[in-house]
Amino acid sequence: MRIKMKNNGKYLKIVLLTMLFVASINQFNFSQTDVQLLRAMSSSNSQTINVAIGGNFITVGSFGAQMNERVDQFITRIYNEAQISLLQTAKSEIMANEIQNKLINYGLRDIKLKRISGETLKLDLLMFRTNGDYINNPYLKNDDVIIFPPVDMERSFLSVEGAVNLPGKFQFVEGDNLQTALELANGIHPAYENVNEVVINRLSYDGEKEELLKFKITDKTKLYIGDRIKVRSEDTGRKDLKVFLSGEVHNPGYIHISKNNTTLRDVINRAGGFKPNADLNRSELIRGLNVFNSLFFSEEFENLLMSRMSNISDEDSAIFFIDNKLRFARGNGIIDFAEILKENSIDGNFLVQDGDVIVIPAKNNLVYVYGQVKMPGYIEFHKGESLDYYIAKSGGKGELAKDEVYLIKGKSRSWSEVKDKDRIEIEEGDYIWIPKVIPRTFDYYLNRIASFSSVIGTIATIILIILQIAK
């Protein structure tokens, strides 16, 4: 059985090679795709070839490759195998990150492919991955040698920014021109209009002088090492601008807007208006972290800026820190939502911005009572009812309840201690909190007396010393 399978393999190879030979002399009308397929089938039964890698790569040495394997496929395979092997040696996450950073430090451009025949090809795998031109990604041959160049992206680079699809920093290769750079950046971004000009910032050797050179976008001017290219165009405002609307409107979700021109009234109308159950008194527009979304406006940096020239006390600083943290996290717009739909109202004409969040909660016909009551929880709101009514509905005060009672307003979360029960107005969504008397043990009072006695003793000693000196 084994002999038969072995003979069948030999016969298949002979048939395939014969078909390839016939196709090559055009005796039959095989398409190019058919020929490539036959070559692939034939090579799959052949032995591997030897290919060497040298220079600045993740690993160097001789490796096996297939006859039908191209340079980029081979390099990617060897890289992935070496990467897995190296990462397996990492004993910590920090070590793994260090290895990962070193792995990316190799160049895909200016690669030399030396063949046993003496021929040397110059390859640009980054350009192949950009435009798919196989001239930069040929098939491998036996005893090929691939040599990677050293890479120094701090000195040997060119950069492209502005109205391109892939702005970034690229490895410089002698002979690069403006069109090469634009191709590496994946061309002009289609969102920009009237892109006609580029500016090249070119530094002198010592870095102390610069030239600003203007060229047409179609020029093929030669580039030099370290050139920084800016593809000029007015920034497009054609972006996915939107706000998020949730709660009691007919069509909640994302509402698309225009830049500096869409009002809050427009947004509510586009969402189909308020539902009957909308609580406009507790509705909010939140302008949050999108306002401070850059490195220079981190929360820590903002706190440093706000505190640098302050002259408030340590106690006030703690409160200010809380207030500033809330301001940074969510900047609320002071808006009366009940006025929004009125024509020409100031609140309705409030301009929304990309990233705003608008919350329209449902009416909360409840008051929450908690703290030192026997049954804390929600109680149905009844207009005009007193504080005692809600405390009684919660089972009354507990044994450790303090005398004071606090009313916390539902929208603003502002606190007020209830002094006159008959003069306060409780509204739906409010909170009533009753604090607790903290039990004190005999040891607590004993320690307080001891501390007080120590202070009195110290003062008495100082007075006696002063009297003795005065004599």
Secondary structure, DSSP 8 states (H G I E B T S, - for coil): -HHHHHHHHHHHHHHHHHHHHHHHTTSS---HHHHHHHHHHHHHTS--EEEEEEESSS--EEEEE-TT-BHHHHHHHHHHHHHHHHHTT--SHHHHHHHHHHHT---SSSEEEE-TTS-EEEE-HHHHHHH--GGGS-B--TTEEEEE----TTTSEEEEEESBSS-EEEE--TT-BHHHHHHHTTSB-TT-----EEEEEEE-TTSS-EEEEEEETT---B--TT-EEEEE------S--EEEEEESBSS-EEEE--TTT-BHHHHHHHTT-B-TTB-GGG-EEEEEGGGG-SGGG-HHHHHHHHHTT----HHHHHHHHHHHHHHHHEEE----GGGTTSTT-TTTT-B--TT-EEEE-B---EEEEEESBSS-EEEE--TT--HHHHHHHTT-B-TTB-S--EEE-TTT--EEE-S-TTT----TT-EEEE-B-----HHHHHHHHHHHHHHHHHHHHHHHHHHHHH-
